[in-house]
Amino acid sequence: MTIRPGGSGGTALPVTQLLLRNLDRLGSSNLLLLGAPEDDALVAAFGDRHGAVVVFDYRAFRWYESRQSGTTSLRPHFTPSYAPDGAKHDVAIVFLQKGSELNDLVTAMAHDALAPGATAFFVGENKAGIRSAADVFARRMGPIVYSDRARHCALYQARRNPSSPDHATALLAWERNYQLGVGPSPLRIVTVPGVFGLGRLDAGTRLLLDHLPTDIVGSVLDFGCGSGVIGAAVKARVPDCAVTLTDASAFALYAARRTFEVNSLSAERIVVSDVFSHVDGTFDLIISNPPFHQGIATNYEIVSSFFAGCASRLKPGGRVIIVANKFLPYERQMAEALTSPVVVAQNDKFKVLAATRTTGPRRTPASW
């Protein structure tokens, strides 16, 4: 969801450059940055302001924490549902998110965090859909009174309608559920905006669930758990196994907890983690529909780190099973970290790959 700059001290991101050329419009004693990207130029421009920078990705939160100093007043928050602790903000800058539903939620969040009549800005890249998303911003916030375009980006300004009531931004009101038929009774899977597969089971995960191992025992890790659908399906089928779920998304962690709660399932842990940074212990089985997007861009960094860390997180003889788009070249990375992967199943769009940790020379298993 966030876009990483080229490096600390590098050129400001295009959206930041557009903001900086409108700096005279951004005066504020209590500033809110919602869904902000990781950019040192943003910290340099706004880090001494009083207020909050709210991010929904744990990697971005750790990045902003690393930029904190004793003089920094703009405090980072990692949360799926933000509300100011004290006075409402005077100015909000909302950064374009991926998906109309998430932009709707984040704009509603900004509306409720602003004082009546306060100023809000909405900024993003043209190729990410900022122009079409501006209608969502205006509907939630108020009529657009100013716009600017540069660096293939657009900026919109609105005034928080002083007479409009707060929106329902508690995530319970934004839940969209679906049923999954596994185990003795259907599971209710909870999703919210910002979670992959909003209100539906995606085809890739369906293929994975249809080809899970039949001999699951011991400890299982659902990596990049999203709504928790994989972990919940495993727990429903094998109640005695210990399931841990992890994700870097605040929205995913909320949804996964709710999925386990509404189905009266118990998880060993549901933990926020930057890949394996906060995942303890080793596992008999790691299952994942791993993320390969960051914002609108394809990003293989997370999956590369995942495969590299799998060997140390698996017990000897432990297994990894993933589903991926057929065009993604994961076989080599899996073979380097584990055994040469087996194609368990595939169709015209997806493939299910499985590999094993061995203590001896790497080998290609005869079967899954």
N, C-alpha and C positions, 0 to 999 in steps of 0.2 A: 504494500500500500504506500510505503514511502519510497522516495527516489534518492539514492545515495549520490552525493557529488563526487567529482573526480578525486578529491582528497582534501585534507585540511589545508586551508589557505588557498585553494584552487579558485577558479573562476566561479562567480556566483551563478546559481541555477537561473534559467530564463525567468521563472516566476518571481524569483527574488529581485532580479534586475528590473522587472516591471514594477514591483512594489517600491523599490528604492527611488524610482523616478517620480513616484507619487508620495514621497515621504512627507511632504507638507500637509497632506490630507490625513495622515496617520497619527496626528498628535493625540496623546492619551496619557492619563494618569493611572489607568487600570486596564491593561491590554490583555486580550485573549487571542492566542493563536491555536486554531483547531485543525488537527490533522496535518501538522506542519512537516515538511520534508527535512532531511538532515542536510543542513547547509551552514557552514561557518559564517557566511555573509549575513544570514538571518540572525545568528547569535550576536555578531558584531553590531548590527543595526538596532536590535531590540533587547539585547541581553540586560541592559541597565534599566529597562522599564519595569515598573511594578506590574505583576499580573501572572498569567499562567500560559504555558505551552502544553497542549493536550495532544497526546499521540495514542494510537491504538495498536501499535506494533512494538513489542518489547525490545527489539533491536534498536528502534528509534529512541525509545525511552532511555536505554543504557547510553546511547550516543549523547543525548542531551544531558544526562547526569554527568557524563565525563567532561562536559563543557561548563559545569557549575564552578563558581568561584565565590569567595567571601563577599564580593561586591555585586554578584548577580541577583537580581530581584525577580526575574522571570522564571518561575518554578515549573519543572516538568511534572506531568501527571500521566500515569498509564491507567486508563479506565475506559470501560465501554459506555459509561453514562456520567457525564460531567455536570456538576453543579458547583458554583463558587461557594467557598466556605463563609465568606463575609459579604461585603457589598458587591452588587452586580457590576459587570464590566462596562466601561465607557465606549470601547471600540473592540470589535472582533474582526479578525482576518480568518476566513474559512478557506481552506485549500481543497481543491477539487479531489474527490475520492472516486474510486472505481465502482460504478453502478449507480443507477438513479435512486434506488431505495436507500443506499447508504448516504448519498448526498442529501436526500430528504431528511434522514435522521440527524445527520450532523448539522444541517442548517436549522432544524428545529431545536437542537441542543444549544446552538449559538443564540438563537432567538430568546430562549428562556434564561440564558446566562447574562443577557444584556439588560441594562436599565431601559425603561421606556424612552423612546426617542433617540437612543444611542445609535452610533454609526456602525455599519457592517460592510465588509468587503469580501468578495468572492473571487478567487484567482486560480488559474490553471492553464494548461496547454491546450491549444486548439485540437491537436490530434487525440487528446484524451477526452474531448467532448465538452469543453467548458461552455461553448455557446448554447448548446441544447440544454445543458444543466442550469443555465441562468434562469430559465423559467421556474425550475424548482426553487431556486434561491429567492426569487421575487415573490412567489406564492407564499412561502413560509415567512419571509422577513418583511417585505414591503416593496413598493415600486422602486425600480432602478432609477437613480437620479444622475448617475455619471458612469461612464465607461472609458476604458483606455485599452489600446492594443499595441503590442510590441513583442519582439523575440518569439513570434509564433504563439503568443499567449494573449489572454484577455483578462481584464480586471473590471469588476462591476461593483458599484457602490449603492447601498440602500440605507434607508433609515428604519430602524426597528419601530414598527407601527405602535405608537404609544397607547392605542386603545385596544389592541388585540391581546387576548388572554394568553397565558402560557400554554404551550402545546403539551401533549402527553408524551414525555420523553423517557419515562420509565420503560425499560426494555420489555417488560411483560406485555405492554400494549403493542409492541412491534413484533411479537413472536408469530412465526408462521410454521405450522407443524405438518408432518405427514406420517403415515403409518408404514412400518416395515414388518413384513411377515416372516419372523424367525422364531425358533423356539416354540414353546407351548402356546403362546398368545402373541398377537401383534405388538410391536414396540411403537411408542409415540416418539418421534424424533423432533426435537426443538431446534429451530433455526431463527436467526435474526439477520437484519442487513449487516453486511460485512463478513458473513460466513459463506464459504463455498457451498453451492447447492441450496440456495434459499428456497425453502418450501418444497423441495423435491429431492429424490435420490438421483444423483448423476449416474450416467451410464458406465463410467469407469469404475466407480465404487461398487455398482451392482455386479459387474464382472468379477471383481475381487471377492466380494462376499459369496458369490456362487462357486468360487474355487478355493475357499479356505481349506487348510489342512483338516483332516478328519480326526487327527490324534493330538489336538491341542491340550497341553498340560502345563502346570507350573505358572510362571510369570510371563505376562504379555505386555508389550508396550505399543500403544497406539500413537504413532509419531505424526505430528501435524494433524491433530485429531479433529479439527473443525467442529462440527456439531456433536461429535462423539458417537457417530453412527457405527463405525467399525468396532470400537471398544464395547459399545452396548450390545452389538450383535454377538460378539465373542462371549461376553459375560452371560447373555441369555442362553446361548447354546451350551456353555461349559461353566456352570455356576461356581465350581470349585477353583477355577483359575483366578489368579491375582492380576487385575488389569490396572495399568498405569496409563494415563493420558497426558499428552503434553502438546502445547502450541504456543506460538509467539503472539497470537492475536487476542486482544482483550475480548472481542466479540465471540470468538471461538470458545474461549474458556468459559464465558457465561453460558453459551449454548450447550456445551458438553456437560456442565454441572446440572443444568436444567434437564437435559435428556436423562441423565442417571437418576435425578430426583423424581421426575414424573413417572418413571418406570420402576421405582423402588429398587434400583440396582445399587450395589456398593462398589466403588472404585477404590483400589489401593491408594492412589493419589491422582489428582488432577492438578497439574503444575505448569506454571509459566516457565518457558525456557527458550533461550537463544540456541537453537539446535540442542546440544546435550549439556549446556552450561549448568542447568539446575536439575538434571536427571541423575538420581543416585541409583546404585545397584546394577545388577546384570539381569538379563532376561533370557528365557527359553525361546521366545518368539517376538520379533518386531514386525509390525504390520503398518503399512502406510500407503496413502495416496498422496505422495509428496508434492508440495507446492513448487511450481517452477515459474510463477509470475511474481513480480514485485511492482505494484502499480500496473501500468499497461505493458511494461517491458518483460521479455523473457529473461530470467536470471537463474543461472545454474549454480550459483555460489552455495545456496542453502542445501541443495541436494548433494553437491560434492562434499560438503562438510558432514552431511548425514551419513553418506556411505563410508567416508574415512573414519568416522567414529563408531560405526556399527560393530566392528570386530571387538573393540574393547568393552562394548555394552552387551555383548552376547556371551552366554555361557558356552563352554566348549561343546560343539555340536549344535549350538543354537542356530536358529534360522531367521532369515529375513524374507518377507514376501511383500511385493509392491505392485501397484498398477500404474501404468504410465501411457501417455499418448505414444502411438507406434513410432512417431518420428523422433522421439527423444532418445539419444544415444547413451543409455545408462548401462548397457552390458559391460563395457570396458571398465567403468568405475566400480561396478559390483565385483568383477573378476579380480581387480587389483586389491580390494579390501577383503574379499571372502573367496568363495569358490566361483568358478564360471557359472553364470546363472542359467537356470532352466526356464524355458518358456512354458509356463503351466497352462495358459490359455491365451487366446487372442481372437480378435475380430477385425473388422476393417478399420477401426479407430484406435483400439487399445490393446495392450499386452499386459499379462500378469507374469512377473518375473520372480523367481525364488533362488536363493543362494544360502549357503551354510558356512558357519565358522568351523574351521578345523584347526587342530593343534599341530598337524603335520603338513606336508606339502599340499598346496592347493590342488583340488581335483574337481572334475565335473561329476556331480552326483548322478547316479543312474536314473533316479526318478524322484519326484516330489512326494 
